[in-house]
Amino acid sequence: MKFELPPKKLRDFRAKAHHLDPVVMIGNDGLTPAVLHEIDVNLLAHGLIKIRVFGDDRDARQGFLDRITDELDAAPVQHIGKLLVVFRPVPVEEKAEPARPKRPVRGRPAAKSAGGKAIAKPPRADRRPRTTTGTGTGTRTSAVRIATSRRRRATQP
């Protein structure tokens, strides 16, 4: 059972699909059960997908689109050239939480002690300690400073 989308939704989905790459490709064997399964999996994951058909017969491509929308309860969004765009809403209960928690973007999470406060990690022994003077941008050693000032005095009239 396929359903129709209102014109405003169709326009919005066509605009969103413009930037998508085809996720399923239908080859010379046509619309096999394996291809239908891949389309179903991608509709569950994304909702809006683009399908590329490798065939020159426009009527066959239209038949593929009709069969996909009928068998997978999806809505046809666009059929342009050899590309088909199909939409099916992603069920809310199908969205599962990630199996592992997301890691912070920068650095590692701090280790916690029994009291809940972060424990400071000791410095790693395989690294040199950082020096705080003379390594930053714009600092010069005294020898370079003296040589530069002598050159300036020698070239001035």
Number of C-alpha atoms within 10 A of each C-alpha: 10 16 12 11 14 7 10 9 12 17 14 11 19 16 11 12 20 10 9 13 11 15 13 17 17 18 13 8 8 15 19 10 9 9 17 17 13 14 21 19 12 16 21 16 15 13 16 23 23 24 20 18 23 15 13 10 11 14 9 13 24 14 13 17 24 15 17 21 19 15 12 16 16 24 23 22 25 18 16 10 11 16 17 23 22 24 23 21 14 14 10 7 6 9 10 7 7 7 6 6 7 7 9 8 7 6 7 8 10 11 11 11 9 7 6 8 10 12 11 9 8 6 9 8 7 6 7 8 9 7 8 7 8 10 11 9 6 6 10 11 10 9 8 10 11 10 10 12 10 11 10 9 9 9 7 6 4
